[in-house]
Amino acid sequence: MREDFKFEFPYKEGLKKVRDVLETDYDPAVLWVWGTMQARAVIEILKSCERGFGKKEQKVVYDALRKVEREVVEQMISETSFEGYSEAEIMSFFATLVNTE
């Protein structure tokens, strides 16, 4: 990865608080459970929307997810300059970051 390519973790303030908590006797598995519960909730919301309202009305949920995705990406690249990068390089670096960080 090119050294001048800089990504930031999203939700910096919350991340700092989590790291501070992890310096105590807090069990980090609790965070995994909480995150998994939230992910499962979103999946069940999508399924319920499709069953109850049809695929067309799922758009409300998908739009909300896209809003969060955009927020996260904007935070992750806020300190990055893409000058001189091809679109393929940007996507490759971003995919590497998401899969390794």
C-alpha positions, 0 to 999 in steps of 0.5 A: 500500500502506498504510504501517502494513502491515509485512512482514518477509523470512523467514529473516532471519539467512540473508538477512543472511549472503547480503547480506554475501556479496554485498558480496564478489566472490561471483557471485549467479547461484550462488544462483539455480542453487542455488534452482532445483536445490532447486525442481526436486528438490521437483518431481521428488519430487512426481512420483516420489511420485505415480508410485510411491505414487499421489496419496494418498501424495503427502500426505506431501510436500504436508504438508511443503510446507505446513509450510514455507509456514506457517513463511515466512508466519509470519516475514513477518507477525511484526511486522504488526498486522492490526487494521482490515484486511479479509481482502481487503486482507490478501490483496492486500498479501500477494500484492503483497509476494510478487510485488514483493519 
